[in-house]
Amino acid sequence: MIDPSADALVEVRSVRFGYRDRTVLDDVSFSIPRGKVTALMGATGGGKTTTLRLIGGQLRAQHGQVLFAGQDIGAMDQAQLYAARRRMGMLFQFGALFTDLSVFENVAFPLREHTRLPEELIRDIVLMKLDSVGLRGARDLMPAEISGGMNRRVALARAIALDPDLVLYDEPFSGLDPIALGTAARLIRDLNEALGLTSLIVSHEIPETFRISDQVIILANGRVAAQGTPDEVRQSEDPMVIQFVSGARDGPVRFHYPGPSVEEDFDGVRP
C-alpha cells in the first residue's frame, strides 16, 4: 500500500459535512499523494461530488480541515481561494464546454481569464494542449460539431491549460462508448505522468478507473469504507465494498427504498 500522507497535495482531516439534517461526510480523513492518480468511488449519494466541492472551496467543512498544499481551504479569504483554484484544473461531467465558443476558444478561455500572456503565446499553448489530447486539427470546430468523446478531450485540454498541480475529474467517463472511454482513461494516466500532475477521479466506471489508479478510496455511509491500491480494495471484506466492486443487487445498499411492508401498504388500500 502506498503511503499517501508521505507527500500529500490534498489532506482531508476529520471532515464532517451535511445538508440540513442529512449527514453526508462523517469524520472523513484521507490524503491524496502528489504525482499519483487517486479514485474516489462509492454508491450514489455517498459524498464524492461534495468532497470535490470542499476541495475546490465551493463548500466549507462544518468540522475538520481540507488542506491544499498545506493550506486550509476553509480558512482562505476570496483572494487566497482564487489563487489556490488557479492551481487546480476541473473536468466537469459531460465536459461543460462553452457552446458558443470554438474548440480553440474554449481552451484559450482560462489563459485569457487568468493571465496577461500575449495572444501569440496563448495560441502556441492552446495548440500544444490540444495536440496532447489529439485534437489540434479540430481547433476551429464548434462543440456541436464534435463527438461526446472529443468533447471530453477538449475539456481535458482546457483543464490543463494553466498547468495545474491538481486536476479534479467529476465522472469523466459518463456516456462514453467503450472506445472513447478507453481513450479517455489512458489519456488521463498518460498526461498525469507526462506533466507531473496529481489527479482525483470521481467515477463509477470500476474496470477502467481501477486500471489507471494508484490509490482507490471508497466512501460509504459517510465514512471511508476502504482505501488502498486497486488490488487491496478488491480484497476488502467490507460488505459494502464487496457489493460496490461486484455490482451485486443484494447487500448493504438495498434495491427497495425504505418504507412500509408490502402487506401493510396493500392492506391499507383494501375496502
C-alpha positions, 0 to 999 in steps of 0.5 A: 500500500502506498503511503499517501500522507508521505507527500500529500497535495490534498489532506482531508482531516476529520471532515464532517459535512451535511445538508440540513439534517442529512449527514453526508461526510462523517469524520472523513480523513484521507490524503491524496499523494502528489504525482499519483492518480487517486479514485474516489468511488462509492454508491450514489449519494455517498459524498464524492461530488461534495468532497470535490466541492470542499476541495475546490472551496465551493463548500466549507467543512462544518468540522475538520480541515481540507488542506491544499498544499498545506493550506486550509481551504476553509480558512482562505479569504476570496483572494487566497481561494482564487489563487489556490483554484488557479492551481487546480484544473476541473473536468466537469461531467459531460465536459461543460464546454462553452457552446458558443465558443470554438474548440480553440476558444474554449481552451484559450478561455482560462489563459485569457481569464487568468493571465496577461500572456500575449495572444501569440503565446496563448495560441502556441499553448492552446495548440500544444494542449490540444495536440496532447489530447489529439485534437489540434486539427479540430481547433476551429470546430464548434462543440456541436460539431464534435463527438461526446468523446472529443468533447471530453478531450477538449475539456481535458485540454482546457483543464490543463491549460494553466498547468495545474498541480491538481486536476479534479475529474467529476465522472469523466467517463459518463456516456462514453462508448467503450472506445472513447472511454478507453481513450479517455482513461489512458489519456488521463494516466498518460498526461498525469505522468507526462506533466507531473500532475496529481489527479482525483477521479470521481467515477463509477466506471470500476474496470477502467478507473481501477486500471489507471489508479494508484490509490482507490478510496471508497466512501460509504455511509459517510465514512471511508469504507476502504482505501488502498491500491486497486488490488487491496480494495478488491480484497476488502471484506467490507460488505459494502465494498464487496457489493460496490466492486461486484455490482451485486443487487443484494447487500448493504445498499438495498434495491427497495427504498425504505418504507412500509411492508408490502402487506401493510401498504396493500392492506391499507388500500383494501375496502 
